Amino acid sequence: MTIVSEFEATPAGGDSAGAGTPPPSGTPAGGEAGTDVTTAVHDVARRAKVAARTLATANRMTKDAALGAVADALVADADRIVAANAEDLERGRANGMTDGLLDRLALTPERIAQIAAALRDVAGLPDPVGEVVRGQTLPNGLRLRQVRVPMGVVGMIYEARPNVTVDAAGLALKSGNAVILRGGSAAASSNSVIVEVMRGALEARGLPADLVQSIDAYGRPGGVALMRARGLVDVLIPRGGADLIQTVVRESLVPVIETGVGNVHVYVDATADVDMAVAIVMNAKTQRVGVCNAAETLLVHEDAAAAFLPVALAALADAGVVLHGDAAALSFAPAGATAVPATDEDWATEYLALELGVRVVPSLDEAIEHIRTWSSGHTEAIVTRDIAAADRFVAEVDSAAVMVNASTRFTDGGELGLGAEIGISTQKLHARGPMGLTELTTTKWVVTGDGHVKP
Amino acid sequence: MTIVSEFEATPAGGDSAGAGTPPPSGTPAGGEAGTDVTTAVHDVARRAKVAARTLATANRMTKDAALGAVADALVADADRIVAANAEDLERGRANGMTDGLLDRLALTPERIAQIAAALRDVAGLPDPVGEVVRGQTLPNGLRLRQVRVPMGVVGMIYEARPNVTVDAAGLALKSGNAVILRGGSAAASSNSVIVEVMRGALEARGLPADLVQSIDAYGRPGGVALMRARGLVDVLIPRGGADLIQTVVRESLVPVIETGVGNVHVYVDATADVDMAVAIVMNAKTQRVGVCNAAETLLVHEDAAAAFLPVALAALADAGVVLHGDAAALSFAPAGATAVPATDEDWATEYLALELGVRVVPSLDEAIEHIRTWSSGHTEAIVTRDIAAADRFVAEVDSAAVMVNASTRFTDGGELGLGAEIGISTQKLHARGPMGLTELTTTKWVVTGDGHVKP
């Protein structure tokens, strides 16, 4: 099943099947949420805004203790969560969900313990709120500081995996924000219980339950209403497939951070060490295939092709990778490889599968030009021994992350030392690359005088 | 005349009257630009993107020399610019433009010299590009740096004043970006010549003229096409009245930074020094009235009212300020003041005129609540001697700038030490408050290994 369609703005009715709650009375028309749903979701946002005030001025100890309490509650209520998850799994099987998706959806007591442990890890991270980003005393004696403060209300629209429900709430709370969650209907039962448990734990710590709210019960029209809640929601982060993200970008009046699509390139330069290049390409393509930082196209300088490609393509073929190559690349494909001629569509495709575009280029310039034409701006890598080539690649490739002699798989908040991530931004505004706690904050100028007026 | 209407997406025909160029062949339908205009404007954006690559890797000396050359060219061509400006002024007079607007539109050799001097000031500012924002070596030896890089292509949609054409281009170029300008039709002749002069100066320095392009010739449909150019334009900054800004926010698929609307409050606390409070309120309201950081509402703690309001309201009335007060406030208005009862509409209004809302509040909490309800999140000030009150006001007022015992007029890039500003952001994403050169950049992660792969 695809999750994406439920976020598409179409004149069809609401999607609340299986949400475990009565369907809301409003019905959408032409992609707009009905009045009742809009009112209800905007009330959710207003409650979030009020709740967020409590957390904005809470100190780190309070927030960390709340995260610990939420983690404890999730573990304590693991049986209830697993039972709700069983409903989702049953519905998924009935709908013909693939084994892979069912596995991503499934929760066990062990997985819940891991999710709780991740929350405790977030509690252990430094608090970005209160950091003085810039500060000075002006010649006229005015004292300035630009201080990091929470965003306020963060909206998340995401797909099936129920761990995102907890991860997103944890990062939002730690950075002082309230969160409004709109998960995929495939995980509706799990998410419903998880949100209930988290809200109960917050309330038990004396914090407003409305710091964490779900609008899953309002189905697709609820998602549309959330996208229209400009002024009530400070930022909307979509996480999921390209169609979901593009729908949110297109429909939202709330500022959006575009995440995730990774048409990722590895370029093997003329001077690359062959063994290093093979290891990096294999890691970038095959270490995990369904992720946004996996390689989708391999570009090879023609001077490196004869030494590198026979070894690399044999290793890739052995790993079951289907090769989509240009003629020069395919001439090095081993017998028995599944190899087909590449088209422009291949260069544009994020396979998220054991498939790889392969192209031989006459120069570094052509490699950069190919990347400019086809990349989604997520991550690109160069393998080279040439300082000048590395410097030019770093300077001229306009992507969120540029790797020199390292696998593209390192573009990840955990790997890059951010501690955790709420997504990987492929846009340039506000955040670029992995987004951690800092990226869930904004700043405020505080200006202190003793009666200063402008002359 | 209002400038705003030409940016509104309506089914009416194109606005190219008086632009001094032939009207484009495409016509808009239902707020969308015609196909021809869209193609033309998107080609402009593509050329900007290519041109921006040259500047992205240019060093500071190259950029500063280019700004100097542009400044020289504007001064050298002052006569041509003044002649074009005379056409705009004549058209403005024929259209019944007010004297105030005519003055803002007018260029003289002296004003052109000031504009050129401001460009040279921008050349003198530090270059944000290349700054290493964060960096470390990870336990596995991977070397990370998050480096500041240009956005790429910046779009500006703005109103009448032709100095914005130069200011925006200067800030964009200094921060390594190409700029696409859409000015108001009232200044079309001036802008056309100014852009031509700037492009010539860049070309004479060996830089691409397409670093600075105007789409004024495409009228309103061109502006709409620019808003639709997602992926070609990296950020769109509207500068002007509330209607213009809201239209861009609503219509744009390109990420927007919302600027400028300032429903600004001054709160005089129970313990305020009366003389200081009067001086700050007078400065905030009357030092310059048509600007976004001028005060629009005065809130007064009831314990300060009897000592403060008679003095303050007399001074305000003397300065010609019309008072919109609640009953308690109006009871302190001097005889002869123009004073009328305030409505909710007053609390919501950014007067940009010699008018002021005045309300007496029973507590700091009520003052904060009033600000939460009515503020546009630009700037608020507290006047107080009480540390606890100042701290609460700073922590709980959710605005881009919060002043303690200082005039709201200091929310300005020049005043706050940013050197120059391209606008004042009232949103939380990417930039908040005055936006200088840094806010016209993004970052890129550069990760260097020696064959690192993810285990």
Contacts between the chains, C-beta under 8 A, distances in Angstrom:
chain1	res1	chain2	res2	distance
A	53	B	396	6.9
A	56	B	395	7.4
A	56	B	396	7.7
A	56	B	398	7.6
A	57	B	395	5.0
A	57	B	396	6.7
A	136	B	417	6.2
A	138	B	415	7.8
A	138	B	416	7.7
A	138	B	417	6.0
A	142	B	406	6.1
A	142	B	410	6.5
A	144	B	416	6.1
A	144	B	417	6.9
A	146	B	433	7.8
A	149	B	398	7.8
A	151	B	428	5.5
A	152	B	398	6.8
A	152	B	428	6.9
A	230	B	249	7.3
A	234	B	428	5.0
A	234	B	429	7.5
A	235	B	428	7.1
A	235	B	429	5.8
A	249	B	230	7.4
A	249	B	253	7.1
A	250	B	253	6.6
A	253	B	249	7.1
A	253	B	250	6.6
A	255	B	255	7.4
A	255	B	256	7.8
A	255	B	427	6.3
A	255	B	428	7.8
A	255	B	429	4.3
A	256	B	255	7.8
A	257	B	429	7.5
A	273	B	451	7.3
A	275	B	451	8.0
A	276	B	450	7.7
A	276	B	451	4.0
A	279	B	451	6.2
A	279	B	453	5.5
A	280	B	451	6.7
A	280	B	453	6.1
A	282	B	453	7.8
A	283	B	453	3.6
A	283	B	454	5.8
A	287	B	453	7.3
A	287	B	454	5.6
A	394	B	446	5.5
A	395	B	56	7.4
A	395	B	57	5.0
A	396	B	53	7.0
A	396	B	56	7.8
A	396	B	57	6.7
A	398	B	56	7.7
A	398	B	149	7.8
A	398	B	152	6.8
A	398	B	444	7.8
A	399	B	444	7.2
A	400	B	444	6.7
A	400	B	445	6.4
A	401	B	444	7.3
A	401	B	445	4.2
A	401	B	446	7.8
A	401	B	447	6.2
A	402	B	444	6.4
A	402	B	445	7.2
A	402	B	446	5.5
A	402	B	447	7.2
A	403	B	447	4.8
A	403	B	448	7.8
A	403	B	449	7.2
A	404	B	446	7.4
A	404	B	447	7.1
A	404	B	448	4.5
A	404	B	449	6.9
A	405	B	448	6.8
A	405	B	449	4.9
A	405	B	450	5.5
A	405	B	451	5.8
A	405	B	452	7.2
A	406	B	142	6.1
A	406	B	447	5.5
A	406	B	448	6.9
A	406	B	449	3.2
A	406	B	451	7.5
A	406	B	452	4.1
A	406	B	453	7.7
A	407	B	449	7.9
A	407	B	452	6.3
A	407	B	453	4.6
A	407	B	454	5.5
A	409	B	453	7.4
A	409	B	454	4.0
A	410	B	142	6.5
A	410	B	447	5.8
A	410	B	449	7.9
A	410	B	452	7.0
A	410	B	454	6.3
A	411	B	445	7.2
A	411	B	447	7.8
A	415	B	138	7.8
A	415	B	454	7.1
A	416	B	138	7.7
A	416	B	144	6.1
A	416	B	445	6.7
A	416	B	447	7.4
A	417	B	136	6.3
A	417	B	138	6.0
A	417	B	144	6.9
A	427	B	255	6.4
A	428	B	151	5.5
A	428	B	152	6.9
A	428	B	234	5.1
A	428	B	235	7.1
A	428	B	255	7.8
A	428	B	442	3.9
A	429	B	234	7.5
A	429	B	235	5.8
A	429	B	255	4.4
A	429	B	257	7.5
A	429	B	429	6.4
A	429	B	430	4.6
A	429	B	442	7.2
A	430	B	429	4.5
A	430	B	430	4.0
A	432	B	442	5.2
A	432	B	443	5.5
A	432	B	444	6.8
A	432	B	445	7.7
A	433	B	146	7.8
A	433	B	443	7.7
A	433	B	444	7.8
A	433	B	445	4.8
A	434	B	445	7.9
A	442	B	428	3.9
A	442	B	429	7.3
A	442	B	432	5.3
A	443	B	432	5.5
A	443	B	433	7.7
A	444	B	398	7.8
A	444	B	399	7.2
A	444	B	400	6.7
A	444	B	401	7.3
A	444	B	402	6.4
A	444	B	432	6.8
A	444	B	433	7.8
A	445	B	400	6.4
A	445	B	401	4.1
A	445	B	402	7.2
A	445	B	411	7.2
A	445	B	416	6.7
A	445	B	432	7.7
A	445	B	433	4.8
A	445	B	434	7.9
A	446	B	394	5.4
A	446	B	401	7.8
A	446	B	402	5.4
A	446	B	404	7.4
A	447	B	401	6.3
A	447	B	402	7.2
A	447	B	403	4.9
A	447	B	404	7.1
A	447	B	406	5.5
A	447	B	410	5.8
A	447	B	411	7.8
A	447	B	416	7.4
A	448	B	403	7.8
A	448	B	404	4.5
A	448	B	405	6.8
A	448	B	406	6.9
A	449	B	403	7.2
A	449	B	404	6.9
A	449	B	405	5.0
A	449	B	406	3.2
A	449	B	407	8.0
A	449	B	410	7.9
A	450	B	276	7.8
A	450	B	405	5.5
A	451	B	273	7.3
A	451	B	276	4.0
A	451	B	279	6.2
A	451	B	280	6.8
A	451	B	405	5.7
A	451	B	406	7.5
A	452	B	405	7.2
A	452	B	406	4.1
A	452	B	407	6.3
A	452	B	410	6.9
A	453	B	279	5.5
A	453	B	280	6.1
A	453	B	282	7.8
A	453	B	283	3.6
A	453	B	287	7.3
A	453	B	406	7.7
A	453	B	407	4.5
A	453	B	409	7.4
A	454	B	283	5.8
A	454	B	287	5.6
A	454	B	407	5.4
A	454	B	409	4.0
A	454	B	410	6.3
A	454	B	415	7.1
